[in-house]
């Protein structure tokens, strides 16, 4: 037997082992079938892709700690008190009962504490967001914690760096966390050298330079968190890069959503950051100085913070989205740049629309990634048939991640409406129980519709047979994207 035959046998033995692992893993049938088909029809590429992206490391311990575990162990008394509070809540109407379901869901699946005293500001453009973030950074007195999927050492990155260097010289503790995949090749060596020289600590989450990190490349930290002095927090869809202000070289503009929070919810974002920091090294920081007593007057605005990731016991944000859709009584508004729902979300959306609920989905009409954009189009026809309204934003790139129901509850964060965000990435979303915030977001939704194209049956009929085949072929692989 010659060497080529030996290599061929070894390859097919590994392919059979991979299929065996896929079957034993008991993932959703569509996911398993997608991986098996990829390996059968594209053996070399399929097997290589499976090793990088398909092995279910969620069954192993990817990280040392998860936020929900820390919530349940260190904040057990608060959680138990809140569970008791929820049980005793009166349920005067259907809307209050729906809120209770969501509150209980996140407490039981994610140990998500219901914070009551909060103020929230919303930013619809990068210019507004970074203006206030920079102002808060300049006023920082004790600590700055920044965690972003993408961090770029461009003109915005440089401006932020200069502020951080100044604050470090003043004695402010600064920690920066970048995702190893999202920020790969985006931060110059000089930039990192200046940070290090100033005493600013930075780490990559699941650093690709670490041994065997490449086999876990699939699990990205997609969270966006900023916490200043333990008193102010930001989250949403925006990363650090000038394109989030200008649209960059590819887009006329960039539409996104970010929120600024003060009040009790800030301590939850601080906890998530410190857990992610610990998981990126060996430094677990739980000193009370990072959790100061709130001195800023806040209103009665209930907020929960939902997290999910490779080590989460439950896909909490996916469950939250599903529950919001199924709980809606009047209207649903969704904004997402990518739309690749699993069957449960598809059924929930169709059922809601068929029940007479106004379901409105706005996704980007000018894509940054063609493959998920093409796949998204294959979901449109059944949704249209059910009565769902679908719109494509055409002014620039639309990157917001929002779900609003009944004008009373809204979630804003990092999680897209796709399978990768639901089941693979590390994500974070704020769930806000407030009619005023929900109303502001609905107003913004309708403003965005002025720059959007309505998807109709006529629109779908314009798609030629070859493009339809391309889109459908890509959709087969959507569970593994």
Number of C-alpha atoms within 10 A of each C-alpha: 5 6 8 9 10 10 11 11 12 11 15 14 11 13 21 15 12 20 20 12 14 20 15 10 13 10 12 11 10 16 19 21 18 16 23 23 15 20 21 14 10 12 16 14 11 19 24 14 16 21 15 15 19 21 17 18 16 16 11 9 10 15 16 13 16 22 25 25 16 15 20 19 12 11 13 14 11 14 20 14 10 18 18 11 11 16 11 9 12 11 14 8 8 11 15 13 15 18 17 16 16 21 23 19 17 24 24 17 20 25 25 24 28 24 20 17 18 21 20 18 12 18 16 16 18 25 13 13 22 20 10 13 19 15 11 17 20 14 12 21 15 17 20 24 24 20 29 23 27 23 22 22 22 17 12 17 16 14 12 18 18 13 15 24 19 13 23 19 13 12 12 19 19 21 19 19 25 27 24 22 22 19 20 16 12 14 16 11 10 10 15 16 11 14 19 13 10 16 16 22 15 19 16 23 25 24 20 17 10 9 8 10 14 16 16 19 15 21 25 22 27 26 30 26 25 22 29 23 23 27 23 25 26 24 25 27 29 29 24 23 21 18 20 23 20 17 18 13 8 14 16 13 20 23 23 24 25 25 18 20 22 24 26 26 25 25 22 22 27 25 21 22 25 20 23 24 23 18 18 20 15 9 11 13 14 13 8 9 12 20 17 12 13 17 9 14 10 16 13 13 20 18 28 24 26 28 29 28 26 25 22 20 15 17 20 26 27 24 18 21 21 17 17 24 25 18 21 20 18 15 17 26 22 22 26 22 27 26 23 26 21 18 11 11 20 16 16 18 25 20 18 24 23 16 13 14 20 19 24 20 18 28 26 24 19 19 21 16 10 10 15 20 21 21 23 21 18 19 16 18 15 13 20 16 13 17 21 24 19 19 21 20 23 20 19 19 23 28 24 28 24 28 25 28 24 21 21 17 24 26 27 25 28 30 29 24 24 22 20 20 24 22 21 25 20 23 25 28 24 23 25 23 22 17 16 13 20 21 17 12 22 21 11 12 19 13 11 18 16 11 14 20 15 13 17 14 12 8 10 14 10 9 12 10 10 9 12 17 13 14 19 18 14 19 22 18 17 22 22 19 18
